[in-house]
Amino acid sequence: MATIEIEREAAPKPSKMRNVDLKLEVIVIPVSDVDRAKAFYARLGWRLDADFASGDDWRVIQFTPPGSACSVIFGRNVTAAAPGSVRGLYLIVSDLEAARRDLLDRGIEVSEPFHGAGDVHAGSDEPYLFGSVRVSGADPKRGSYSSFAAFSDPDGNGWLFQEVTTRLPGRIAEDGTTFASQVELAAAMRRAAAAHGEHEKRTGAHDENWADWYADYIVREQAGQPLPS
């Protein structure tokens, strides 16, 4: 797939000092039937944080996806956007099949996995990060960022799962490694275990320092750094 090169001189340089953190925590989605939307997002298994109302003129409901630092809000008189007009809401998952299976088990319709068409980006499919061509099946190389699945809420607001296992360099602060949930950490440990098994095959010996190897692998994977061999 072609990549877009940004001139180093023109690229913004991260500030070494920041006095204020800017945390994206809320996305507003437009719905036509508040109770129907509430039932749908509860069915997804998301955490209900708030349901506030003032008579018949105002109501706001907040849900948070598992492991997410960002929540969604919908309600009555909270946005002027047309119901169902929001697309491209990405939920990052470490295991696409597990994420799809969870929705299917909850009775939620979700698309089959799909990936991009290489350097072909224009087509008749609904647009997403890789253009308007969706090739059936997960990315054959199972590259990080490259496999997707889609679903919608009752109004048609569009959500996508995107499988990310290894972050690109610079996407994670170098001074710490964090996981949003036990599920995410467990998935990272399973990938480290599989890679460590290959490591022991190459060396032909049991690695007594496997815990250190695991830790190094997990930290490097999340930070987008070269992985240990």
Backbone torsions as a table, in degrees:
resi	resn	phi	psi	omega
1	MET	NA	136.4	-179.5
2	ALA	-69.2	148.3	176.9
3	THR	-120.0	154.0	179.8
4	ILE	-98.6	119.1	180.0
5	GLU	-86.9	134.2	177.8
6	ILE	-108.6	127.7	179.6
7	GLU	-58.2	132.6	-177.5
8	ARG	-59.7	-36.8	-178.6
9	GLU	-66.0	-30.7	-176.4
10	ALA	-89.7	-18.1	-177.4
11	ALA	-71.7	135.1	178.6
12	PRO	-65.8	139.9	179.9
13	LYS	-97.0	133.2	-179.9
14	PRO	-63.6	140.2	179.6
15	SER	-73.5	138.3	178.3
16	LYS	-77.7	-18.1	178.8
17	MET	-129.2	132.1	177.1
18	ARG	-134.4	127.5	-178.5
19	ASN	-90.0	-22.4	-176.7
20	VAL	-133.3	124.3	172.6
21	ASP	-77.7	141.7	177.5
22	LEU	-115.1	101.6	-174.1
23	LYS	-107.6	115.0	175.0
24	LEU	-72.8	113.8	-173.4
25	GLU	-122.5	-17.8	-175.4
26	VAL	-139.5	133.6	170.8
27	ILE	-121.8	130.2	-179.5
28	VAL	-94.3	129.5	178.0
29	ILE	-119.1	139.3	-176.7
30	PRO	-89.6	129.3	-179.8
31	VAL	-131.0	156.9	-179.3
32	SER	-96.3	-31.4	-177.9
33	ASP	-126.0	105.4	-172.5
34	VAL	-63.9	-44.1	-178.3
35	ASP	-67.0	-37.7	177.2
36	ARG	-64.0	-42.3	178.4
37	ALA	-64.9	-40.6	179.0
38	LYS	-60.9	-42.9	179.8
39	ALA	-63.7	-38.7	-179.1
40	PHE	-65.3	-49.3	-176.2
41	TYR	-71.4	-27.4	172.7
42	ALA	-68.0	-37.2	179.2
43	ARG	-64.8	-29.0	176.5
44	LEU	-67.2	-16.2	-177.7
45	GLY	90.0	14.1	179.4
46	TRP	-78.9	154.0	-177.4
47	ARG	-77.8	126.8	175.1
48	LEU	-83.2	116.1	-177.4
49	ASP	-96.2	-32.6	-174.3
50	ALA	-159.4	148.7	170.3
51	ASP	-147.9	90.8	-176.6
52	PHE	-108.7	144.0	179.0
53	ALA	-145.6	154.9	174.0
54	SER	-136.5	95.5	-176.8
55	GLY	62.5	-145.2	-179.7
56	ASP	-98.1	-0.8	-172.3
57	ASP	-95.2	-18.6	-174.9
58	TRP	-150.3	135.9	175.9
59	ARG	-154.8	138.7	177.7
60	VAL	-135.7	131.8	179.9
61	ILE	-123.4	137.3	179.2
62	GLN	-124.7	131.5	174.1
63	PHE	-123.9	150.5	176.2
64	THR	-127.2	124.7	176.8
65	PRO	-64.3	151.1	179.4
66	PRO	-56.5	129.2	177.2
67	GLY	78.2	3.9	-176.2
68	SER	-96.1	144.6	173.2
69	ALA	-92.2	-4.7	-179.5
70	CYS	-114.9	138.9	-178.8
71	SER	-112.4	167.7	173.3
72	VAL	-116.2	144.9	178.7
73	ILE	-126.3	139.1	171.7
74	PHE	-147.7	168.8	-179.8
75	GLY	163.8	-148.4	-179.0
76	ARG	-115.7	126.3	-178.4
77	ASN	61.3	41.4	174.4
78	VAL	-115.7	-10.0	176.4
79	THR	-158.3	148.5	177.7
80	ALA	-93.5	-1.1	-178.8
81	ALA	-67.3	149.7	179.5
82	ALA	-69.3	136.3	178.6
83	PRO	-54.0	133.0	178.2
84	GLY	81.3	7.7	-174.8
85	SER	-87.8	-5.2	-178.3
86	VAL	-91.2	128.3	178.1
87	ARG	-127.6	165.6	174.0
88	GLY	70.0	43.2	173.7
89	LEU	-95.2	111.1	-170.5
90	TYR	-98.2	130.1	173.8
91	LEU	-110.0	113.7	-177.0
92	ILE	-83.2	127.3	-178.4
93	VAL	-128.3	151.0	178.0
94	SER	-89.6	-14.6	-178.9
95	ASP	-142.1	101.1	-175.1
96	LEU	-62.4	-43.7	-177.9
97	GLU	-64.5	-39.9	178.8
98	ALA	-64.8	-40.0	179.7
99	ALA	-65.1	-42.7	177.9
100	ARG	-64.6	-43.5	-177.7
101	ARG	-62.2	-37.6	179.0
102	ASP	-62.5	-44.1	179.0
103	LEU	-66.5	-43.0	179.8
104	LEU	-61.7	-39.1	177.9
105	ASP	-64.5	-25.6	178.8
106	ARG	-89.4	2.4	179.0
107	GLY	80.1	21.0	-179.6
108	ILE	-98.3	131.7	178.3
109	GLU	-74.0	129.5	179.2
110	VAL	-140.4	143.9	-176.5
111	SER	-68.1	165.4	168.9
112	GLU	-68.8	158.5	176.7
113	PRO	-59.8	149.9	175.3
114	PHE	-148.4	165.1	178.7
115	HIS	-144.7	176.5	-177.0
116	GLY	-78.7	169.2	-176.1
117	ALA	-105.3	40.3	178.8
118	GLY	68.0	-124.2	-178.4
119	ASP	-87.3	4.0	176.5
120	VAL	-95.6	118.9	-174.8
121	HIS	-120.6	-11.4	-177.6
122	ALA	-106.1	128.3	179.5
123	GLY	-165.0	-159.8	-175.1
124	SER	-102.3	-1.7	-178.4
125	ASP	-80.6	163.6	177.2
126	GLU	-64.3	129.6	-175.8
127	PRO	-62.9	149.5	172.7
128	TYR	-149.9	-163.6	-172.0
129	LEU	-58.1	-33.9	-175.7
130	PHE	-97.6	17.1	178.0
131	GLY	105.6	-158.7	-176.6
132	SER	-111.3	33.1	172.9
133	VAL	-126.3	123.6	179.1
134	ARG	-116.9	113.9	179.3
135	VAL	-90.5	131.5	-176.1
136	SER	-61.9	139.5	177.3
137	GLY	95.9	156.2	175.5
138	ALA	-66.0	160.4	177.4
139	ASP	-52.7	125.2	-176.9
140	PRO	-55.0	-35.1	179.3
141	LYS	-88.5	-2.7	-179.2
142	ARG	52.4	41.1	178.6
143	GLY	-68.2	143.7	177.1
144	SER	-59.7	140.9	-178.9
145	TYR	78.2	-0.7	-166.0
146	SER	-108.0	-7.7	-177.9
147	SER	-116.2	139.1	-172.7
148	PHE	-137.6	164.2	166.8
149	ALA	-151.7	153.8	-173.2
150	ALA	-128.3	149.8	171.3
151	PHE	-152.1	166.8	-177.3
152	SER	-134.5	155.9	173.6
153	ASP	-84.3	175.5	-174.7
154	PRO	-58.0	-26.0	179.5
155	ASP	-85.4	-14.1	-178.6
156	GLY	102.8	3.9	172.4
157	ASN	-60.5	129.0	-168.6
158	GLY	-98.6	126.9	178.1
159	TRP	-113.2	148.9	174.5
160	LEU	-133.1	138.9	165.4
161	PHE	-85.3	136.5	171.4
162	GLN	-127.5	124.5	-177.9
163	GLU	-83.6	118.8	177.6
164	VAL	-127.5	119.0	178.4
165	THR	-113.0	-32.6	178.5
166	THR	-128.3	121.5	-178.6
167	ARG	-76.4	146.1	173.7
168	LEU	-67.2	152.0	-178.6
169	PRO	-55.3	138.2	177.7
170	GLY	88.8	-6.9	-178.8
171	ARG	-82.8	-17.0	-179.4
172	ILE	-124.7	135.2	178.6
173	ALA	-59.6	139.2	-175.7
174	GLU	-76.1	-10.9	-174.2
175	ASP	-95.4	12.6	179.0
176	GLY	-177.2	152.2	176.6
177	THR	-122.9	125.9	-177.6
178	THR	-132.5	153.7	175.4
179	PHE	-128.5	137.6	-174.2
180	ALA	-77.7	-17.6	-176.7
181	SER	-156.9	165.7	176.0
182	GLN	-64.0	-36.9	180.0
183	VAL	-61.9	-43.7	-179.0
184	GLU	-65.3	-41.8	179.0
185	LEU	-65.1	-42.5	179.8
186	ALA	-61.5	-39.7	178.7
187	ALA	-64.0	-40.5	178.2
188	ALA	-63.9	-39.1	179.6
189	MET	-67.6	-36.3	177.8
190	ARG	-65.4	-40.7	177.8
191	ARG	-65.9	-38.5	178.0
192	ALA	-64.9	-39.8	179.9
193	ALA	-62.6	-43.2	179.4
194	ALA	-64.1	-42.9	179.8
195	ALA	-66.8	-36.1	-179.6
196	HIS	-68.6	-34.1	176.2
197	GLY	-60.6	-41.5	176.9
198	GLU	-66.8	-36.1	177.8
199	HIS	-60.7	-45.1	-180.0
200	GLU	-68.3	-31.9	175.9
201	LYS	-63.9	-40.8	-178.4
202	ARG	-68.7	-38.9	-178.1
203	THR	-82.7	-22.3	-179.7
204	GLY	71.5	21.9	-178.2
205	ALA	-148.8	155.2	175.9
206	HIS	-71.5	134.4	-178.9
207	ASP	-95.6	105.0	-179.6
208	GLU	-69.1	-21.2	179.1
209	ASN	-97.7	36.5	-176.8
210	TRP	-60.1	-33.3	-178.7
211	ALA	-64.0	-42.0	177.9
212	ASP	-65.2	-38.5	179.7
213	TRP	-64.2	-45.0	177.4
214	TYR	-56.5	-49.6	-176.7
215	ALA	-60.6	-43.6	179.7
216	ASP	-63.2	-42.8	-179.4
217	TYR	-62.9	-47.1	-176.3
218	ILE	-63.7	-43.9	-179.8
219	VAL	-64.8	-45.1	-178.8
220	ARG	-65.7	-40.0	-179.0
221	GLU	-62.3	-46.6	-177.2
222	GLN	-67.6	-31.9	-178.8
223	ALA	-86.4	-3.4	-179.7
224	GLY	73.0	27.5	179.6
225	GLN	-95.6	162.9	177.4
226	PRO	-56.3	135.7	-175.4
227	LEU	-84.0	150.6	176.7
228	PRO	-66.4	152.8	-178.6
229	SER	-110.8	NA	NA
